[in-house]
Amino acid sequence: MKKQGYVKLISSADTSRDSKLELNIFPGETTPWHYHSLFSETFESDKPRAT
């Protein structure tokens, strides 16, 4: 059985300056190629990369 990641909304641009999400992504998972014309994305890791 394959484990699934999750997405949790921390804050929304509707109520604060930025939208913040918590993502749980497993090794080998990717997001589809896409782009945004109205905003930009940045990502931070709260855990070191597994070696």
Backbone as JSON, one array per atom type, in Angstrom:
{
  "sequence": "MKKQGYVKLISSADTSRDSKLELNIFPGETTPWHYHSLFSETFESDKPRAT",
  "N": [[0.85, -1.18, 0.0], [0.64, 2.16, -0.92], [1.92, 5.05, 0.67], [0.37, 8.19, 1.35], [0.87, 11.67, 0.84], [0.17, 14.85, 2.44], [-1.66, 17.97, 2.52], [-1.8, 20.9, 4.34], [-3.49, 23.78, 5.25], [-2.04, 26.6, 6.55], [-2.08, 29.43, 6.76], [-4.0, 31.91, 5.02], [-4.03, 33.98, 2.09], [-6.32, 35.4, 2.02], [-6.79, 36.21, 4.61], [-4.38, 37.03, 5.65], [-1.09, 38.39, 4.83], [0.36, 36.53, 3.28], [-0.1, 33.26, 1.82], [0.24, 30.21, 3.48], [1.26, 26.89, 3.44], [1.45, 23.58, 4.71], [3.2, 20.84, 3.64], [3.43, 17.38, 3.08], [5.53, 15.42, 1.56], [6.54, 12.52, -0.06], [9.59, 10.65, -0.75], [10.43, 10.5, -4.2], [8.0, 11.46, -5.08], [6.44, 13.97, -7.09], [5.44, 17.23, -8.27], [3.13, 18.24, -10.81], [4.41, 19.89, -13.76], [4.07, 23.36, -13.83], [3.0, 26.82, -13.94], [2.67, 30.15, -12.56], [0.99, 33.17, -13.14], [0.1, 35.24, -11.6], [1.21, 35.2, -9.07], [4.05, 34.16, -7.04], [5.91, 31.23, -6.06], [7.57, 29.93, -3.2], [9.64, 27.65, -1.42], [10.34, 26.08, 1.67], [12.23, 23.9, 3.68], [11.58, 22.12, 6.61], [12.99, 20.11, 7.66], [16.07, 18.31, 7.45], [17.39, 17.12, 4.32], [17.04, 13.73, 3.43], [19.67, 11.36, 3.29]],
  "CA": [[0.0, 0.0, 0.0], [1.42, 3.38, -1.04], [1.59, 6.12, 1.59], [-0.02, 9.43, 0.71], [1.23, 12.91, 1.51], [-0.98, 15.68, 2.79], [-1.53, 19.42, 2.43], [-2.52, 21.54, 5.43], [-3.49, 25.24, 5.16], [-1.62, 27.27, 7.79], [-2.7, 30.75, 6.68], [-4.49, 32.21, 3.69], [-3.91, 35.38, 1.65], [-7.61, 36.03, 2.31], [-6.8, 36.77, 5.97], [-3.05, 37.54, 5.99], [-0.33, 38.82, 3.65], [0.8, 35.37, 2.49], [-0.68, 31.94, 2.06], [1.24, 29.24, 3.92], [0.79, 25.52, 3.46], [2.35, 22.52, 5.15], [3.12, 19.71, 2.72], [4.17, 16.17, 3.41], [5.8, 14.79, 0.27], [7.42, 11.37, 0.11], [10.62, 10.5, -1.79], [9.95, 10.04, -5.49], [6.8, 12.19, -5.5], [6.68, 15.26, -7.74], [4.24, 17.98, -8.66], [3.12, 18.46, -12.26], [5.0, 21.14, -14.21], [3.06, 24.4, -13.93], [3.48, 28.16, -13.63], [1.66, 31.1, -12.09], [1.21, 34.51, -13.66], [-0.36, 36.24, -10.63], [1.97, 35.11, -7.82], [5.21, 33.27, -7.11], [6.01, 30.22, -5.0], [8.85, 29.59, -2.6], [9.52, 26.48, -0.55], [11.32, 25.9, 2.73], [12.16, 22.6, 4.32], [11.81, 22.2, 8.06], [13.8, 18.95, 8.02], [17.17, 18.1, 6.5], [17.16, 16.14, 3.27], [17.54, 12.38, 3.74], [20.8, 10.96, 2.43]],
  "C": [[0.89, 1.24, 0.0], [0.95, 4.42, -0.02], [1.22, 7.36, 0.79], [0.46, 10.61, 1.54], [-0.03, 13.68, 1.88], [-0.64, 17.15, 2.57], [-2.39, 20.02, 3.53], [-2.39, 23.06, 5.27], [-3.14, 25.83, 6.51], [-2.21, 28.67, 7.84], [-3.05, 31.04, 5.23], [-4.3, 33.69, 3.35], [-5.24, 36.12, 1.84], [-7.59, 36.75, 3.67], [-5.44, 37.3, 6.42], [-2.3, 37.89, 4.7], [0.0, 37.67, 2.72], [-0.06, 34.16, 2.78], [0.45, 31.01, 2.46], [0.6, 27.87, 4.02], [1.86, 24.62, 4.05], [2.13, 21.34, 4.24], [3.93, 18.55, 3.26], [4.33, 15.4, 2.1], [6.81, 13.67, 0.49], [8.45, 11.3, -1.0], [10.02, 9.93, -3.08], [8.69, 10.74, -5.97], [7.2, 13.52, -6.13], [5.35, 15.96, -7.96], [4.27, 18.14, -10.18], [3.75, 19.8, -12.61], [3.88, 22.17, -14.39], [3.72, 25.76, -13.68], [2.31, 29.04, -13.2], [1.98, 32.47, -12.65], [0.81, 35.61, -12.66], [0.41, 36.23, -9.31], [3.17, 34.19, -8.02], [5.18, 32.3, -5.93], [7.44, 30.14, -4.49], [8.61, 28.44, -1.64], [10.65, 26.47, 0.46], [11.13, 24.52, 3.31], [12.4, 22.78, 5.81], [12.62, 21.02, 8.56], [14.92, 18.79, 7.0], [16.82, 17.01, 5.48], [17.77, 14.8, 3.65], [18.67, 12.04, 2.78], [20.86, 9.47, 2.28]]
}
